[in-house]
């Protein structure tokens, strides 16, 4: 079980988001490859003005 908690340190929170974002994109890529489906992933970050968009091919 994963316990969710607010990360109070700004730099640690940004680093955690970066790691989780790359892991999520990798999992989406694996899922679309295994299932043969297309997918779209949109990630909003409070530190970036534009969302990050990942589209399967």
C-alpha positions as CSV (number, residue, x, y, z in Angstrom):
1,X,0.0,0.0,0.0
2,X,1.3,3.5,-0.9
3,X,0.8,6.3,1.6
4,X,0.3,9.6,0.0
5,X,1.7,12.7,1.8
6,X,2.4,16.3,0.8
7,X,6.1,16.9,0.1
8,X,6.8,20.2,1.7
9,X,10.3,20.7,0.1
10,X,9.8,22.4,-3.3
11,X,12.8,20.9,-5.0
12,X,12.0,17.4,-3.7
13,X,8.4,17.7,-4.9
14,X,9.6,18.8,-8.4
15,X,12.0,15.9,-8.5
16,X,9.3,13.4,-7.4
17,X,7.0,14.7,-10.0
18,X,9.6,14.3,-12.7
19,X,10.3,10.7,-11.7
20,X,6.6,9.8,-11.5
21,X,5.9,11.5,-14.8
22,X,8.6,9.5,-16.7
23,X,7.4,6.3,-15.0
24,X,3.8,7.0,-16.0
25,X,4.8,7.7,-19.6
26,X,6.8,4.5,-19.7
27,X,3.8,2.5,-18.3
28,X,1.5,4.1,-20.9
29,X,3.9,3.2,-23.7
30,X,4.1,-0.4,-22.5
31,X,0.3,-0.7,-22.1
32,X,-0.3,0.7,-25.6
33,X,2.3,-1.7,-27.1
34,X,0.9,-4.8,-25.3
35,X,-2.8,-4.0,-26.0
36,X,-2.3,-2.5,-29.5
37,X,-4.5,0.5,-28.5
38,X,-3.8,4.2,-28.8
39,X,-3.8,6.5,-25.8
40,X,-3.3,10.1,-24.8
41,X,-1.7,11.2,-21.6
42,X,-2.0,14.9,-20.4
43,X,-0.1,15.9,-17.3
44,X,-0.5,19.3,-15.7
45,X,2.2,20.7,-13.5
46,X,2.0,23.8,-11.2
47,X,5.5,24.7,-12.3
48,X,4.9,24.7,-16.1
49,X,2.6,26.9,-18.1
50,X,1.7,24.3,-20.7
51,X,0.6,20.7,-19.9
52,X,2.8,17.8,-21.0
53,X,1.0,15.8,-23.7
54,X,2.0,12.2,-24.7
55,X,0.3,10.6,-27.7
56,X,0.8,7.0,-28.7
57,X,1.6,6.2,-32.3
